[in-house]
């Protein structure tokens, strides 16, 4: 049985490529901890900014809802109490969501 003349050379080349690939992966894996920490800090910064933006939008919507309840109250509408309870419940829900999410993500 005759061996292929390039059989050993191909095996050696494949083994060298595999070793080179493993070494390059191990070398690039040394800085992973820094990347994850940086990404976590970036998410915290973005989450804080988005949380503040949501609270500002909620404040504007809350003021608009308060004005709407006031106008209904002055006009003598019958469903002012239902409107007031819905508006107050939405405001409380918004505040609790913001606080709960901040506590949940540890920001």
C-alpha positions as CSV (number, residue, x, y, z in Angstrom):
1,X,0.0,0.0,0.0
2,X,1.5,3.3,-1.1
3,X,1.1,6.4,1.0
4,X,0.1,9.7,-0.5
5,X,3.2,11.9,-0.7
6,X,1.4,14.9,0.9
7,X,-0.5,13.1,3.6
8,X,1.9,13.9,6.4
9,X,2.4,17.5,5.2
10,X,-1.4,18.1,5.2
11,X,-1.8,16.6,8.7
12,X,1.0,18.8,10.0
13,X,-0.4,21.9,8.3
14,X,-3.9,21.2,9.7
15,X,-2.4,20.7,13.2
16,X,-0.4,23.9,13.0
17,X,-3.5,25.8,11.8
18,X,-5.5,24.4,14.7
19,X,-2.9,25.3,17.2
20,X,-2.6,28.8,15.8
21,X,-6.3,29.3,15.9
22,X,-6.4,28.1,19.6
23,X,-3.6,30.4,20.6
24,X,-5.2,33.4,18.9
25,X,-8.5,32.7,20.6
26,X,-6.8,32.4,24.0
27,X,-4.8,35.6,23.4
28,X,-7.9,37.6,22.4
29,X,-9.8,36.2,25.4
30,X,-7.5,38.0,27.8
31,X,-9.4,41.3,27.5
32,X,-13.0,40.0,27.7
33,X,-13.4,41.1,31.3
34,X,-12.7,44.7,30.5
35,X,-15.2,44.6,27.6
36,X,-18.0,43.2,29.7
37,X,-17.4,45.7,32.5
38,X,-17.4,48.5,30.0
39,X,-20.6,47.3,28.4
40,X,-22.2,46.9,31.8
41,X,-21.3,50.5,32.7
42,X,-22.6,51.7,29.4
43,X,-25.9,50.0,30.0
44,X,-26.2,51.6,33.4
45,X,-25.6,55.0,32.0
46,X,-28.1,54.5,29.2
47,X,-30.7,53.0,31.6
48,X,-30.3,56.0,34.0
49,X,-30.8,58.5,31.1
50,X,-33.8,56.6,29.7
51,X,-35.3,56.3,33.2
52,X,-35.0,60.0,33.8
53,X,-36.5,60.7,30.3
54,X,-39.5,58.5,31.1
55,X,-40.1,60.2,34.4
56,X,-40.0,63.6,32.6
57,X,-42.5,62.4,30.0
58,X,-44.6,61.1,32.8
59,X,-44.5,64.4,34.5
60,X,-45.7,66.2,31.4
61,X,-48.5,63.6,30.8
62,X,-49.4,63.8,34.5
63,X,-49.8,67.6,34.3
64,X,-52.0,67.2,31.2
65,X,-54.1,64.6,32.9
66,X,-54.4,66.9,36.0
67,X,-55.6,69.8,33.8
68,X,-58.1,67.5,32.1
69,X,-59.5,66.4,35.4
70,X,-59.7,70.0,36.6
71,X,-61.6,71.0,33.4
72,X,-64.1,68.2,33.9
73,X,-64.5,69.1,37.5
74,X,-65.2,72.7,36.7
75,X,-67.7,71.7,33.9
76,X,-69.6,69.5,36.4
77,X,-69.2,66.2,34.6
78,X,-70.5,63.1,36.3
79,X,-67.4,60.9,35.8
80,X,-64.8,63.2,37.5
81,X,-64.2,60.7,40.3
82,X,-63.5,57.8,37.8
83,X,-61.2,60.1,35.8
84,X,-59.4,61.2,38.9
85,X,-58.8,57.6,40.2
86,X,-57.5,56.5,36.7
87,X,-55.2,59.5,36.5
88,X,-53.8,59.0,40.0
89,X,-53.4,55.3,39.5
90,X,-51.4,55.9,36.3
91,X,-49.1,58.3,38.1
92,X,-48.5,55.9,41.0
93,X,-47.9,53.1,38.5
94,X,-45.4,55.2,36.6
95,X,-43.4,56.1,39.8
96,X,-43.4,52.5,41.1
97,X,-42.3,51.1,37.8
98,X,-39.3,53.5,37.7
99,X,-38.3,52.7,41.2
100,X,-38.8,49.0,40.8
101,X,-36.8,48.8,37.6
102,X,-33.9,50.8,39.2
103,X,-33.9,48.4,42.1
104,X,-34.1,45.4,39.9
105,X,-31.2,46.4,37.7
106,X,-29.2,47.8,40.6
107,X,-28.8,51.3,39.1
